[in-house]
Amino acid sequence: MNFNQTRHAKNRQQNRGIDNLMITAAIEYGDSYYDHQRKARFYFLGKKGIKRLQKAIFIPANPERWEGTVVVCDPYTSQVLTVYKNKNFLKSIRPNG
């Protein structure tokens, strides 16, 4: 999958040790969430996403390294705005209880 990135996203990707394959896996096999306040689409590669990835394509050498990858995209252009790692991402977007 080809994706367009901002300069900011490329810098963050390099600084945080996230490669293009991890971004593609998060977009293709991760969970997708839309944040109305930030007007952004989030793709989160958690444990369930890694299991989907392993069934569909391959088993990464170190799946723990892939877990928690978050890709933030512009919902209109699908351009990658930034990438980061947060294994607790779901807690930040879902209300408790």
C-alpha positions as CSV (number, residue, x, y, z in Angstrom):
1,M,0.0,0.0,0.0
2,N,1.3,3.4,-0.9
3,F,0.6,6.3,1.5
4,N,1.5,10.0,1.4
5,Q,3.2,11.4,4.5
6,T,3.8,14.9,5.8
7,R,7.4,15.9,6.6
8,H,6.4,15.8,10.3
9,A,5.2,12.2,10.0
10,K,8.5,11.1,8.3
11,N,10.5,12.7,11.0
12,R,8.5,11.1,13.8
13,Q,8.6,7.8,12.0
14,Q,12.4,7.9,11.9
15,N,12.8,9.2,15.5
16,R,10.5,6.5,16.9
17,G,11.8,3.5,15.0
18,I,8.6,2.9,13.1
19,D,9.0,1.5,9.6
20,N,6.8,1.7,6.5
21,L,5.7,-1.9,6.9
22,M,4.4,-1.1,10.4
23,I,2.4,1.9,9.1
24,T,0.9,-0.2,6.3
25,A,0.0,-3.0,8.8
26,A,-1.7,-0.5,11.1
27,I,-3.8,1.0,8.3
28,E,-4.7,-2.4,6.7
29,Y,-5.1,-4.6,9.8
30,G,-5.5,-2.3,12.8
31,D,-8.7,-0.8,14.2
32,S,-9.9,2.5,12.8
33,Y,-11.4,5.3,14.8
34,Y,-12.5,8.8,13.9
35,D,-12.1,11.6,16.3
36,H,-14.7,14.3,15.7
37,Q,-13.0,16.9,17.9
38,R,-9.6,16.6,16.2
39,K,-11.1,15.7,12.8
40,A,-8.6,12.9,12.3
41,R,-8.7,9.2,11.5
42,F,-6.7,7.0,13.9
43,Y,-5.4,3.5,13.0
44,F,-4.4,1.4,16.0
45,L,-2.4,-1.8,15.7
46,G,-3.1,-3.7,18.9
47,K,-3.1,-7.4,19.8
48,K,-6.2,-8.1,17.8
49,G,-4.8,-6.3,14.7
50,I,-1.5,-8.3,15.1
51,K,-3.5,-11.6,15.1
52,R,-5.3,-10.5,12.0
53,L,-2.0,-9.6,10.4
54,Q,-0.5,-13.0,11.3
55,K,-3.5,-14.9,9.8
56,A,-3.5,-12.9,6.6
57,I,0.2,-12.3,5.7
58,F,3.0,-13.1,8.0
59,I,4.3,-13.4,11.6
60,P,6.6,-10.5,12.5
61,A,9.9,-11.5,14.1
62,N,9.1,-9.4,17.2
63,P,5.3,-8.7,17.4
64,E,5.7,-6.8,20.7
65,R,7.6,-4.1,18.8
66,W,4.6,-3.7,16.4
67,E,2.0,-3.6,19.2
68,G,0.7,-0.1,20.0
69,T,1.5,1.5,16.6
70,V,-0.8,4.5,16.0
71,V,-1.1,6.2,12.7
72,V,-3.0,9.5,12.4
73,C,-4.4,10.4,9.0
74,D,-6.3,13.3,7.5
75,P,-9.8,11.8,6.9
76,Y,-10.3,13.6,3.6
77,T,-7.0,13.1,1.9
78,S,-5.8,9.9,3.8
79,Q,-2.4,11.6,4.2
80,V,-0.4,10.4,7.2
81,L,-0.1,13.3,9.6
82,T,2.0,11.6,12.4
83,V,2.8,8.2,13.9
84,Y,3.6,7.1,17.4
85,K,3.5,4.1,19.8
86,N,0.9,3.9,22.6
87,K,-0.2,0.5,23.9
88,N,-2.9,2.2,26.0
89,F,-4.4,4.0,23.0
90,L,-7.8,2.5,23.4
91,K,-8.1,3.7,27.0
92,S,-7.6,7.3,25.8
93,I,-10.5,7.2,23.3
94,R,-13.0,4.9,25.0
95,P,-14.9,6.1,28.1
96,N,-14.5,4.0,31.2
97,G,-17.2,1.5,32.1
